[in-house]
Amino acid sequence: MAEETKNPMDLNGDGKVTMAEKVQYKAGQAYDKIKEEAKEVYDKASVKAKELGAKAKEEAKEFSAKAAVKAKEVYAEAKVEAKELTDKAKAKISEMKAKKEA
């Protein structure tokens, strides 16, 4: 006795394939294909997003390090200038006191 092969489009299993079953079967196949393709696109996008996120994080670290170095340089320069101005002010005050006492 030969085994009967079931047609996958016979969705209700009655042995007959109606137009509605054909349409529903094809729609299901199309849905599965779209779902599979969407998952592939999502997976690729996810990998790319992680790569870009890592790159942005690295660039932010580099920028932060450069900014810290620059801030230290500016602070050092300001400290030197403030010392020079303070020394000049002290010298001027001493000079004015000496003139007043003379």
C-alpha positions, 0 to 999 in steps of 0.5 A: 500500500502506497503512502499518500503524500499530504499537500502542504496547501491543504490547510484543513486536511480534507484532501482538497485544496481550495483557492482560499487555502492556496492564498492562505498558504502563499500568504503564510510563506510570504510572511515567513520569508519577510519575517526571516529577512527582517530578522537578518536585517535586524541582526546586521543592524544590531552588529553595526550599531554595536560597532558604531557605539564602541567607536563613539565610546572610544572617540569620546575617551580620546576627546576627553583625554585631549580635553583634560590635557588641554585643560591642564595646560590652560590651568598651568598657563593661568597659574603662571600668569596669575603669579606674574600679575601678583608679583607685579602688584606686590612690587607696585605696592612696595614701590608706592609705600616706599615713595610715601615713606620717603 
